């Protein structure tokens, strides 16, 4: 299985992706997603700019393009230069480092982390790490500024459940990329998913887009199994939750699907690469996980109504 990409190979993959059939969307397609005038003006160059942003990433990041399909994913969500994009759980910046140069100097990237009181519920955060979370907004913003140059998007951040009023109605898109399972896992102990969906709705301009990439639970698994604790969520339930939050379901794509990922009752998503939670010391099991690849992921697109509710 391919493990590393050269920049030339990455460029070839980006070019090939633009020749692939466009993902089929379902639902209303009569309302275009809200974009800034700058984004509209730069639209003819967006594919080239995205390809350039992808080539800027290091080899470790490029090695995961075969699983994460960032070009096709961002194109499916309609992300364009000049947009204001909220990225949930940006972490070490795998997607942030692509978005910053791609959105460009007229764009804005806003990181959004989990609520501070959610982290102790995981049960494995040290007191030092929990204390560090108190300064996450300043710390992540400073780190993200280190990934920028003069042609990159501006950066800022907030925490779900306490979004500043200044962020309301400013975003063109909100991205939840592998960020919803923990919000769902603790929903019954703090309504964290509900709060995040509300923040996403409030942050967006009318017509703005929510893009979701999430580990998908087999429909045969129980609701309890697919609660998020194992990393997986049911597709239909997640769609219903976002619709309940006021969003219109626009459509789905299989660009991040992996039919080889068929988890059993005892399996967690982190058994797979890049985590290898169950096989760090067992090369035989690790080889089996490599043969599967990264998780089976649903890719869903939602829209905030053009008319204020």
C-alpha positions, 0 to 999 in steps of 0.5 A: 500500500502506498505510504509516501507521496512525492510533490509530483505525485501529489500534483498528479493526484490533484489533477486526476481528481478534477477529471473525476465525476462530480459527487452527486448531491441530493436535496435542493440545489437551487440555492448557491452557498453564501460566499464573499465577493472576493471568493466569487472573484477568485473562483476561476483560480480556485482549483489551481490555488488548492493544488498549490496549497496541497503541494505546500504540505510536508510528505507526512501530510501528503501521504494521507491524501490517499485516505483523506482526499482533501482536494475532493472534500473541499471542492464538494463543500464548495470552499473557495479562496476569500471565505471565512471558514470555521474549523472544528477541532483543528488540533495540530493543523492538518487541514488548517495548514491547507486552508490557510494558503488556500483561503488566502489573505482575504480569507479567515480561518477560525478554530473552534475547540471543545468546551473546557468542561468536556475534557475531564469527561474523557478520563485520561487528561492529566491535570497539566493538560486540562490546565493548558486547555484554559489558554487554548484560544491564545495558544492555538492562535499563536501556533496557527499564526506560525503556519501563515505567511503574508498571503495566508488567511487571518486566524482566530479561535473560540470554544464551542458553547461560548462563541463570541457575538462578533462571530455571529453571521460571519462565516461562509462555512463550518467544517466538522472533520472527524470532530463530531463523535466526542460531541455526540459521546457526551451529549447526554452529559452536557448537550455538547453536540447541541451547543456546537450545532447551534454555534455553527448555525449562529456563526454562518451567514444565510446560505452558509455551508456545514461540511461533515466528514465523520467515521460512519457506523454500520447501520447494523450496529446498535445506537449505543455502539454508535454513540461516538465512544468508539469513534463511529456515528450513524449517518441517518441519526447525524443528519437528523440531528443537524436538521433538528438544528435548523440545517437543510441536508444538501447531499452526500458523497462517497469520496471518503468511504472505505468499504474495507472498514467493517468494525466488529462489536469490540472494535474502535476506530483508533485501531486503524491507521494512523493511531494503531491503538491495538497494534502498536507492538504487534506487527501482524495486527498492524499489517491487517490494519494497514490493509484496511486503511483509514476509516470508512467516512461519510461526507455530508453537506448541509446549508443554513436557510437563506431566510432567517428563522 
